[in-house]
């Protein structure tokens, strides 16, 4: 069955939310030709059994069960790989987004946009644990993609299927498909959407998870991070050379005390050594990153079951 819209919902231990989520989705999408692609990301709370029952009674529901918990990004990619719709919508299972906003995103894509992102003008999350890390990730995504979106890190997006299926990414880069899509789309925009407090369950991301994800994002998309280290090394070497000339000039022009001469010599040597080390680290990091992207083409996920 060819669907106009595929809503992709990665879910990990969201059994408390899934029945209500399914009800709200079917109500919001009743005027569209659609499919619901649930991706069970290794849940241990009975989510898959619940999704099986939803599939048995609703022909719009398809279920992809992964072999273990691979993370939200891998779950999203699995859903995109299996979706059959002409417009693909990524949607969280925690009910913090309102399914009633999906038709608005779809309608905006139909106006000729490649990617439409849902902007959370008023986030119902804690500042330090979720909003602040999300702001940092959004800033990084704006810098990497060149898109001036207020909420570039929003997971609620509608994507034209032909764009998503022509993007060639592999290995670990697929974990950042959202950023790749934003960077690849010709026409990209965002619209305001409703953001609600979590209805049940708890967030699967800790602050350290968000920090680790940000570091992965920077190293995956920004080889310039290593270039910056190399630049610091070149600067350190330059300062060491300048310091050496100033030291020689001061020795010739002024009668520096012996202790001060020793201190200046040590400082100049340390600065030069630090610069050389940073330069070597930057060059090795740049080379390693390029090799890593070439050889790391591991499967991002393994499918255990497919229903539908």
C-alpha positions as CSV (number, residue, x, y, z in Angstrom):
1,X,0.0,0.0,0.0
2,X,1.5,3.3,-1.1
3,X,1.1,5.9,1.7
4,X,1.2,9.6,1.3
5,X,2.7,10.0,4.8
6,X,4.9,7.7,6.9
7,X,5.2,8.7,10.6
8,X,8.3,7.1,12.1
9,X,8.2,6.7,15.8
10,X,11.3,5.2,17.6
11,X,10.3,3.8,21.0
12,X,12.3,2.5,23.9
13,X,10.3,1.4,27.0
14,X,7.3,3.6,26.2
15,X,4.6,1.1,26.9
16,X,2.7,3.6,29.1
17,X,2.5,6.1,26.3
18,X,1.9,3.9,23.2
19,X,-1.9,3.4,23.5
20,X,-2.6,7.1,23.9
21,X,0.0,8.0,21.2
22,X,-1.7,5.6,18.8
23,X,-5.1,7.1,19.5
24,X,-4.0,10.7,19.0
25,X,-2.1,9.8,15.8
26,X,-5.0,8.1,14.2
27,X,-7.3,11.0,15.1
28,X,-4.9,13.6,13.7
29,X,-4.1,11.7,10.5
30,X,-7.6,10.5,9.6
31,X,-7.8,12.8,6.6
32,X,-4.5,11.6,5.1
33,X,-3.2,8.4,3.5
34,X,-0.7,7.3,6.1
35,X,1.2,4.5,7.8
36,X,2.6,4.5,11.4
37,X,6.1,2.9,11.5
38,X,6.9,2.1,15.1
39,X,10.5,1.1,15.8
40,X,10.9,-0.9,19.0
41,X,14.5,-0.1,20.0
42,X,15.1,-3.1,22.2
43,X,12.4,-2.3,24.8
44,X,12.1,-4.5,27.9
45,X,8.8,-3.2,29.3
46,X,6.4,-5.1,27.0
47,X,6.3,-2.4,24.3
48,X,6.7,-4.9,21.5
49,X,3.8,-7.0,22.7
50,X,1.6,-3.9,22.9
51,X,2.7,-2.8,19.4
52,X,1.9,-6.3,18.1
53,X,-1.7,-5.9,19.3
54,X,-1.9,-2.5,17.7
55,X,-0.6,-4.0,14.4
56,X,-3.2,-6.8,14.6
57,X,-6.1,-4.4,14.8
58,X,-4.9,-1.4,12.8
59,X,-3.7,-2.0,9.2
60,X,-1.9,1.4,9.3
61,X,0.6,0.1,11.9
62,X,3.9,-1.4,11.0
63,X,6.4,-2.5,13.6
64,X,10.2,-2.8,13.2
65,X,11.8,-4.6,16.2
66,X,15.5,-4.1,16.6
67,X,17.8,-6.8,18.1
68,X,18.8,-4.6,21.0
69,X,18.8,-1.0,22.1
70,X,20.8,1.0,19.5
71,X,19.6,4.5,20.4
72,X,17.1,7.0,19.1
73,X,19.1,7.9,16.0
74,X,19.5,4.3,14.9
75,X,15.8,3.7,15.5
76,X,15.0,6.7,13.3
77,X,17.2,5.5,10.5
78,X,15.6,2.0,10.7
79,X,12.2,3.6,10.3
80,X,13.3,5.7,7.4
81,X,14.8,2.6,5.7
82,X,11.5,0.7,6.0
83,X,9.0,3.6,5.4
84,X,7.0,3.6,2.1
85,X,5.5,7.1,2.2
86,X,6.1,10.1,0.0
87,X,6.6,12.3,3.0
88,X,8.5,11.0,6.1
89,X,7.7,12.5,9.5
90,X,10.0,11.8,12.5
91,X,8.0,11.8,15.8
92,X,8.9,11.0,19.4
93,X,7.0,8.4,21.4
94,X,6.9,10.4,24.6
95,X,3.8,12.5,23.6
96,X,5.6,15.8,24.2
97,X,4.8,16.7,20.6
98,X,1.2,17.1,19.5
99,X,0.2,14.8,16.6
100,X,-2.3,17.5,15.5
101,X,0.7,19.4,14.2
102,X,1.7,16.7,11.7
103,X,-0.8,17.7,9.0
104,X,0.6,21.3,9.2
105,X,4.2,20.0,8.6
106,X,3.0,17.8,5.7
107,X,1.0,20.7,4.1
108,X,4.2,22.8,4.3
109,X,6.2,20.1,2.5
110,X,3.6,20.0,-0.2
111,X,4.1,23.7,-0.8
112,X,7.5,22.8,-2.3
113,X,9.8,22.4,0.7
114,X,12.2,19.6,1.1
115,X,12.4,19.7,4.9
116,X,10.1,21.3,7.5
117,X,11.2,21.3,11.1
118,X,8.9,21.7,14.1
119,X,10.1,24.6,16.3
120,X,9.5,24.3,20.0
121,X,8.9,28.0,20.9
122,X,8.0,27.0,24.5
123,X,9.8,23.9,25.7
124,X,8.3,21.9,28.6
125,X,11.7,20.5,29.8
126,X,14.1,21.2,32.6
127,X,16.7,23.9,31.6
128,X,20.0,22.3,32.7
129,X,19.2,18.7,31.8
130,X,17.5,19.2,28.5
131,X,17.0,22.7,27.2
132,X,20.6,23.9,27.7
133,X,22.2,20.9,26.0
134,X,19.6,21.2,23.2
135,X,20.5,24.9,22.7
136,X,24.2,23.9,22.3
137,X,23.4,21.2,19.8
138,X,21.1,23.5,17.9
139,X,23.9,26.1,17.7
140,X,26.3,23.4,16.4
141,X,23.8,22.2,13.8
142,X,23.2,25.8,12.6
143,X,27.0,26.2,12.2
144,X,27.4,22.9,10.4
145,X,24.3,23.0,8.1
146,X,24.2,26.7,7.5
147,X,20.5,26.8,8.2
148,X,19.3,29.7,10.4
149,X,16.7,27.7,12.2
150,X,15.7,28.6,15.8
151,X,15.3,25.0,16.8
152,X,17.6,23.1,14.4
153,X,17.9,20.2,16.9
154,X,14.2,19.5,17.0
155,X,13.5,15.7,16.3
156,X,10.0,16.6,14.9
157,X,10.6,17.0,11.1
158,X,8.8,16.3,7.9
159,X,11.1,15.3,5.0
160,X,10.4,14.7,1.3
161,X,11.1,11.0,0.7
162,X,13.1,11.4,-2.4
163,X,15.6,13.6,-0.5
164,X,15.9,11.2,2.4
165,X,16.5,8.3,0.0
166,X,19.1,9.9,-2.2
167,X,21.4,11.1,0.6
168,X,24.4,8.9,0.6
169,X,25.6,8.5,4.2
170,X,27.2,5.4,5.8
171,X,28.6,4.1,9.0
172,X,28.5,6.3,12.1
173,X,27.5,9.4,10.0
174,X,24.0,7.9,9.8
175,X,23.5,8.7,13.5
176,X,23.3,12.4,12.5
177,X,20.9,12.0,9.6
178,X,18.9,15.0,10.8
179,X,21.8,17.3,10.3
180,X,22.7,15.7,7.0
181,X,19.1,16.2,5.8
182,X,19.1,19.9,6.8
183,X,22.4,20.4,5.0
184,X,21.2,18.6,1.9
185,X,17.8,20.1,1.5
186,X,17.3,22.8,-1.1
187,X,14.3,24.4,0.5
188,X,14.2,24.2,4.3
189,X,12.0,25.9,6.8
190,X,10.4,25.6,10.2
191,X,7.0,26.2,11.8
192,X,6.0,26.6,15.4
193,X,4.6,23.4,17.1
194,X,3.2,22.6,20.5
195,X,5.5,21.1,23.1
196,X,4.0,19.4,26.1
197,X,5.2,18.0,29.4
198,X,6.0,14.3,29.4
199,X,2.8,12.4,30.1
200,X,4.3,9.2,31.5
201,X,7.6,7.5,31.9
202,X,10.9,9.3,32.0
203,X,13.5,10.6,29.5
204,X,16.0,8.1,28.3
205,X,18.7,10.7,28.0
206,X,20.9,11.8,30.8
207,X,23.0,14.9,30.8
208,X,26.1,12.9,30.1
209,X,24.4,11.2,27.2
210,X,23.7,14.6,25.7
211,X,27.3,15.7,26.2
212,X,28.6,12.5,24.6
213,X,26.3,13.0,21.7
214,X,27.5,16.5,21.2
215,X,31.1,15.4,21.2
216,X,30.3,12.7,18.7
217,X,28.5,15.3,16.5
218,X,31.4,17.7,16.5
219,X,34.0,15.0,15.7
220,X,31.7,13.5,13.0
221,X,30.9,16.8,11.2
222,X,33.7,19.0,12.1
223,X,37.2,17.9,11.2
224,X,37.9,21.6,11.9
225,X,37.9,20.6,15.5
226,X,41.2,19.0,14.9
227,X,42.2,21.8,12.6
228,X,41.7,24.2,15.5
229,X,44.1,22.0,17.6
230,X,46.6,22.3,14.8
231,X,46.1,26.0,14.7
232,X,46.8,26.2,18.4
233,X,50.0,24.3,17.8
234,X,51.1,26.6,15.1
235,X,50.3,29.6,17.4
236,X,52.2,28.1,20.2
237,X,55.3,27.5,18.0
238,X,55.0,31.1,16.7
239,X,54.8,32.5,20.2
240,X,57.8,30.4,21.2
241,X,59.8,31.8,18.3
242,X,58.7,35.4,19.1
243,X,59.5,34.8,22.8
244,X,63.0,33.5,21.9
245,X,63.8,36.6,19.9
246,X,62.5,38.8,22.7
247,X,64.5,36.9,25.2
248,X,67.7,37.3,23.1
249,X,67.0,41.0,22.6
250,X,66.4,41.4,26.4
251,X,69.7,39.6,27.2
252,X,71.6,41.9,24.8
253,X,69.9,45.1,25.8
254,X,69.3,44.7,29.5
255,X,71.1,42.9,32.2
256,X,68.5,40.3,33.2
257,X,68.8,38.5,36.6
258,X,69.9,34.9,36.3
259,X,66.6,33.6,37.9
260,X,64.5,35.6,35.5
261,X,66.5,34.4,32.5
262,X,65.9,30.8,33.6
263,X,62.2,31.3,34.0
264,X,61.9,32.9,30.6
265,X,63.9,30.1,29.0
266,X,61.6,27.5,30.6
267,X,58.5,29.3,29.5
268,X,59.7,29.6,25.9
269,X,60.7,26.0,25.7
270,X,57.4,24.8,27.2
271,X,55.4,27.0,24.8
272,X,57.3,25.7,21.8
273,X,56.9,22.0,23.0
274,X,53.2,22.5,23.6
275,X,52.8,24.0,20.1
276,X,54.6,21.1,18.4
277,X,52.5,18.5,20.3
278,X,49.3,20.3,19.4
279,X,50.3,20.5,15.8
280,X,51.1,16.8,15.6
281,X,47.9,15.9,17.4
282,X,45.9,18.1,15.0
283,X,47.5,16.5,11.9
284,X,47.0,12.9,13.3
285,X,43.4,13.7,14.3
286,X,42.6,15.0,10.8
287,X,44.1,11.9,9.2
288,X,42.5,9.5,11.6
289,X,39.1,11.1,11.1
290,X,39.3,10.7,7.3
291,X,40.4,7.1,7.5
292,X,37.6,6.4,10.1
293,X,34.9,7.7,7.8
294,X,36.2,5.5,4.9
295,X,36.6,2.2,6.7
296,X,33.8,2.4,9.4
297,X,30.8,1.1,7.4
298,X,29.3,-1.0,10.1
299,X,25.6,-1.7,10.2
300,X,23.9,0.9,12.4
301,X,21.2,-1.6,13.6
302,X,20.1,-5.2,13.2
303,X,16.4,-6.0,12.7
304,X,14.9,-8.9,14.8
305,X,11.3,-8.8,13.6
306,X,9.1,-6.9,11.1
307,X,5.3,-6.7,11.4
308,X,3.5,-5.4,8.3
